[in-house]
Amino acid sequence: MSAPADTSYSHIINGERTGSETTAPVYNPATGQVFAEVPVATRNDLDRAVAAAKAAFPGWAATPLAERQAIVSAIGDRLEEHAEEFLALLTAEQGKPRSMAEWEVYGSIAWFREIAKQSLPEEVLEDTPDRKVISRTTPLGVVGAIVPWNFPILLAVWKIAPALVTGNTMIVKPSPFTPLCDLKLVELVQDLLPPGVLSALSGDDELGKWITAHPDIAKIAFTGSTETGRHVMASAAATLKRVTLELGGNDPAIVLPDVDPKTVAPQIFWAAFQNNAQFCNAAKRIYIHDDVYDAVRDELVAYARTVVVGDGALADTQLGPIQNLQQLAKVTEYFDDCTANGYTFALGGTIDTEAEGWFVPVTLVDNPPEDSRLVAEEPFGPILPLLKWSDEADVIRRANDTIWGLGATVWGVDLEAVERIGRQLEAGTVWLNEVHEYSPHQVFGGHKQSGIGAENSLHGLAEYTNHQTVALNRTPGAVG
């Protein structure tokens, strides 16, 4: 699987390709080599894109819902027609292997089609001879979508599809580390949409700041770190923009004493290491009951040794590299901290700094302290703490003792115990004997500092609307 031959990438403003004087390199993380260049947007580029989106908004909002839904579904069809190109491009710029690229690309196709079926019908609150009152939703206007580098297509689609269905116009800002798929997707569908409805700008952190502060942008849909989310929220506050913030997590997994270690180990492994642990919803702290701790740890080590880490373009690769050098430096800090504090590595622990590409070995840390950086923070890379527990109330307390509350899992044969524990966990999604099962019709959002608002389902659709009450006085002679 090789990258597409087309290496020409542009902003899309008012339905047209456009460049900028300054460009930035895009790296293949498996090789560390530059393989494409993208334009870096100026403030003027943003102003032009916003003006086009603002001008397109009234007509798009007035377009019948059924037509908007059909167009959003057609965008999914268009992506499917070009799926192989996007699979190759996603692996080249993000590093994920074919299986994960398929999960993302074909998931994105399904999201377009399923969100296109959703709607928010008017609700009649009162209907009498004297008075009619309805509750309805109206689109917000121009939406700025700020997309992360770990799932650049899917997490763009989670924003594009509901925004367009509800009648908003949108400007997509991809991550500067993975801009290519999003730029190509937006370019590819321009003939399906009126000019200005969907634009894309590549740029650096300055572009993100300009978007969040722009007075003519009505909403920010952001996925990224909690630290950056705080800055987005602060910037948006100046103009009281609506925000949906899907932020970081430190998801606990609780393993009960009745599990079969050999059966549960692969499930725990992929709960933690899917997408090379570059996943807000990865299991990042594994609490294993004392009775099975040694056995589960040993099975995890044995299973991890069978997993192939390498260039995602190779057919047998199961885990790819760290996506960018900035993240590699952050992950390296956790390796260094564990080594400096004398923690025990059950597997891995040493990064080969001479390797081609930005690779980190799958690493399991054997029962580090609860207050260690590795347990208390979010590494966002393939280094995982395994922790012991014996008391149910205590492990629930430990699992909830964090600023984050994105996801959690519980694993056990005793379903009553599994559900009892799960219902006490402070997280937006709690998976019981499964993990990473998502749906366009299943609400997704974080508790505490893992986010504000929701994505997916009718709850996520409503995030792109205003609520409006329309009351009609039918009383004869009310005005004359």
N, C-alpha and C positions, 0 to 999 in steps of 0.2 A: 504494500500500500504506500503510494508516494503522494506528495503534495500536488495539488492542481497546477497545471502549466501557467494559468493566469496569475501573474504576480502584480497586477495593477490594482491598486486600492485607493479609493477616494472617499471624501465626504459625500453625503447625499443631502443636498439642500434644495428645497422646492422642486423635488423630482429630478434633479440633475446632478451628475457627477461634478465635483469641484475639488480643487487641490488647495494647498497652502504653500507658502514659500519654504517653510521649515518642515522637514520630515524626521521621523524617528524609526529606528530599527526594530524589527520583530525577530525574536530568537526562537530556534528550535531547542527546547530544554534538554532533549536527549543528546544533542551534539554540542550545545553551547554556541552554535553558529548562527549568524544573521541569514535569514532567507527571504525577507521581504522588508519593504519600507512603507510607512503610512504617513499621511499628512498630519501635521499638528495644528489643530484649530486655533485661530485667533479669536479675540473678543468680537471682532467684526463678523467673523464666520458665525459665531453663536447668535449675534443680533439678527443676521439675515435669516438664519434658520428659525428663530423664534418669530420673526415678523411673518415669515411664510406660514408657519404653523398657526399663528393667530389669525391670519387672513383666511386660511382654509377651514378654521374651526366652525363658523356658522353653517356653512354648507354641509360639512360632514355631520354635524350634530343634527341637522334637519333631514339627513338621509334616512329613509325608513329603516327601522331596526333590522328587518329581514334582509335588506340589501347589505347592511354592515356585517351581519352574521355570515352571509354568503361569501363576502370578500375575505373575511378572516379565515373561513374554512378553505377558501381557494389558496390562501397563503400557505396553509398546511400542505395542500396538494403540490404547490410549487416547490416547497422544500423537499417533498418526497421525490419529485422528479429529479432533483439534483442531490439526492442523499449521498451517493458515492463520493461526489466532490466534497461535500461537507464533512464526511467521515474522514477523508484524507487530510483535509485542511485543519480539522479540529485536533487530530493527533499531532500534526506538525507544529501547531502553535501552542497547544496546551500540554501535550505529552502523554495523554491517556491512551491506553491500548484500544484495539478494535472493539472489544466487548463493551467497554465503558463508553466509547464513542457511539456505538449503536444504541446503547441505553439512552444516551442524551439526544441524539438526532431523532430517533424514532419516537422517543418520549415527547419531543418538541412537536412533531407532526400530530401526535394524538392530542396534545394540549390545544393546539390551534383548533382542531376539529371539535373538541368537546366544549371548550369555552365558547365557541361559536353557537352552541346550542342553548346557552344560558341567557336569561333575561330577568329583569326586575319589573314585573307588571305593576300597574297602578293598583292601589288598594282603596276601595270605597269605604270610607269610615261612616258616612251618613248619607242617606238618599231618601228624602221625604218631599212631599209637595212644596214645602217651604224652603228646603235647604239641601244642598249637596256639598259634601266635603270629601276630597280625595287626597291621598298621600302618593307622591310620585318622586322619581329621581331625575335629575338633570346632570349632564356632563359638566366637568369642572373647567375645561379649557385646554391649555397647553400643559402637557406632562413631561417632566424630565426623568428619564430612566437611566440610572447609573448602575452598571452591570459589573459583576466581579469576574475574576479570571478562572475560577475553579469549574464552573459550568456556564461558559459564556453564551451558549445558544439557549439552553433551557431556561436559564434565569432571566434572559431577555424576553423570551416568549411569555413567561409568567407575568410580565408587565405589558408587553405589546398587545396580547390578545384581549385582556379585559379592558384596557384603555380604549382600543378601537371599537370593540363591541358596544361600549357605553357612550360612544360619540365624541371622545376626546381626540385631540391630535397629540403627537408624541415626537420627542427628540431622544434618540438613544445614544448614550455615551458608553462605549465598551471600555473595559479595562485597557490601559496602554500595554499590558503584557499579552493580551489576547484580543486584539481588535479585529482580526481578519474575518472570522465567520460572521460577526454581526454586521460589519460593513457590507459584505457580500449578500447577506440575507436581505438587508434593507434595499440594496440596489436591485436585487433580483425581482422584487415585487412592486416596483414603482408603476408598472403598467396596469396594476390591479387597483390602484388608488389615485384619487385626485392629488395633484401636486401639493406638497406641504403637509399632508396628513401624517406621513411617517418619514422622518429625517434621521440621519446618523452623522455624528461628528466624532472623529478620533482626536485624542488629545491627552495631555498630562493632568496632574492634580489641579493645576490652575483652572482648567476647563471645568472640572467638577465644582470648584468654588464659585465660578461665574454662573454656572447653572443654578446652584442652590440659592444664589442671591438675586437672580434676574427678576425684575418686578413683573414681567409678563408671563412668567411660568407659574401655574396655579398649584402644581403638586410635584413632589419628588417621590419617586419610587426607587428605593436604594437597597441593595444587598451588599454587605461588606462587614467589616469589623465593628465591634461595639465602640471602639475609640473613634473611628471615623464617623460612625453614626451620630455620636454626640456633636461633632462639628457640623454635620449636615443639619441636625435639628436646630442648633443655635443659629446657623445662617438662615434657615427657612423661617425662623421666628420673626425676622425683621418685617416680612410681608405676610405673615400668618399663612404661609403655604401649608396645604395638607401634606402629610408625610406618611408613607408606609416604609418602615425600617425593618428589614430582616437582617439580624445581626449575629454576633458570634454565639458560641455555645461551649459548654464543658460537660457534655452529656454523660451521665452515669449509666453503667450497666450493672445490674445486680443478679448474681448467679446463685441460685438456691442449692441446698445440699443434696437434693434428690436427682440432679441432672446426671446423664451419662456423659462423662468427660469427652470421650471420643466423638460422640454425636454433636455435642454443643460447641466443641472447639472451632470447627470451620465457620459456624454461624457467628461466633464471637469475633473471630478473625476478620471476617468481611464487614461486620458491624463497625469495626474500628478502622480497617485499612482500605475500604473501598475508596477509589479515586486517590490512592496513596495517602489516605487520611487527610487530604486537602478538601475537607467536607465539613460544613458547619454542623451537620447532624451526625458526624462520626461519634461512635462511642469512645470517649476519651479517658474514662476512669472505669476500670473493671473491678468490681467488688465481688470476690469469690468466697463462698462460705469456707470456714476452716476445714470442714470435713472433706472437702473435695479440692481444696486449693492446690495442693501439690500435683494432683492428677490432672486438673484442668490446665495448670501452667505447663506441665510437661507435654500434654497433647497440643496445646497452642504452639509450643516450640517445634514439635514434630511436624505439625501441619505447615507452619510458616516456612520451614526448610524446603517444602515442596513447591512453594510459590515462586514463579519466575519474575524477576525484576529486570527491566531492560527497556530498550527503545520500543515505544508503542507501535511503531510501524512493522515490527517483526511479529510473525503469526503466533508464536508461543508466549509472548509477553503477557503477564497478568497485572503487573504494577509498573507504572512509568516513573519518571523523574520528578523531583520538585520542580514546580513550574517556572520559578524565576530566582535570580540570584539574591534578591532582597529577602525572599522567604527562606531560601537556603541558609542565609546568615542567621535568621531568627531561629530556625530549627537547630542549627549547630549550637546555639547558646544552651539549649536544653541538654544536648549531649555533653557539653563541657561542664554544665552545672552538676549533672549526675556523676560524672567522673570526679569532679573536684570534691564532692561530698561523700564519695566512697560508696555509692549505691551499687547494688548487685545487678548486673545485666544477665537475664536468663537467656537472651539471644541478642546478637548484634552489639552495638555500642561504639563502633569505630567507623568513622566516615573516611573513605578513600579520597583524599583531596587531589590525587593524581588522575582520577577516573575522567574519561571523556563524558561530558554531560553532567547534569546536576543531580546525581544519584545519592540517595541516603539508604542505608540498609534497614530492613525491617528490624525494629528493636523493641524488646520487652524488658521492662525494669521490674525486678522482683521485690515487691512490697516496700516501696519507698515511704518516707514519712508523709502523713496527711497534709502537712504544711509545706511540703516541697514545692518548688516552682512547677514541676512536671504535673503535679496533681491539682494545684490551685489555679493554674493558668491554662491557656489554650495553645498548645504547640503548633497545631495545623500542619502536622507532618508525621511520618511513620515511627514515632516513638511513644510507647504506651505503658502506663503504670498498671501493674496488677496488685490488688490490695486485698487484705484479709478482713473478714467480718464473722461475727458469731451471734450478735444480738440484733434482732429485727428492728427494734426501735432505734438503735444506735446507727445502723446502716442507712436507714431512711433519713435520719438527721444529717449524716455525713453526705449523703447524696444531694440533699437540698441545701447544704451549706456552701452556697456559691452565689455570685451576682447574676449568673446566667440561669436560664430556664427554657432552653430550646427543645430538647428531646431527651428521652430516657428509655431504657429497655429493662425488662425483667424476664428471667429465664428460669423455668422450673416445671416439674411434672405436676405438682399440686396446684391445680388451676385456681383454687380458692385463695391460696397464699399468694400466687402470682398476681391475681387481680387486687387483692387486699393491699399489697405493697404498692402496686402500680397506681392505685387511686390516691395514694398519699404523696406522690412525687410531684414536685412543682415544675412542670414543663408543659409546653404547648402541645407536644405530641408524645404519648407514652405507648410504645409498642410492647406487647406481651407475647413472648415466644415468636417474634418476627421483628424485622427491622427494615427501614427505608422503603416502606410501602407507601406510595403517594398516589394521589388522584386529583384530577381537575375539579372534582366534586367534594373533596375532603379539605376542610379548612387547615391552613398552615400558618403558624405564627408563634412568637416566643413570649414567654413570661419574663418578668423582671427586666434585666438589661439585655435580654436577647431580642428585643424588638418592640415595635409599636405597630399596631394594625395587623392585618391578615392578608394572605394571598390565597388564591384558589377558592372554589366554591362560590356560592352567592354572597357570602360574607366578603370575599376578596373582590368580587365584581362591584359590590357597593362602595368599596374604598375609592373608586374612581368617579363617584357621583356626589352631588348635593342632594339632601332631602328637601322636598318642597311640599307644603300643604296648600291646596287650592280650595277655597271655600266660596260657594256661590249662594247668594241670598235670592231665592225665587219668589219671595213674598210679593204679591201684586201691589204695585204702587210704591215699591221700596225706594225708588229714586224719582218718582214723578207720576 
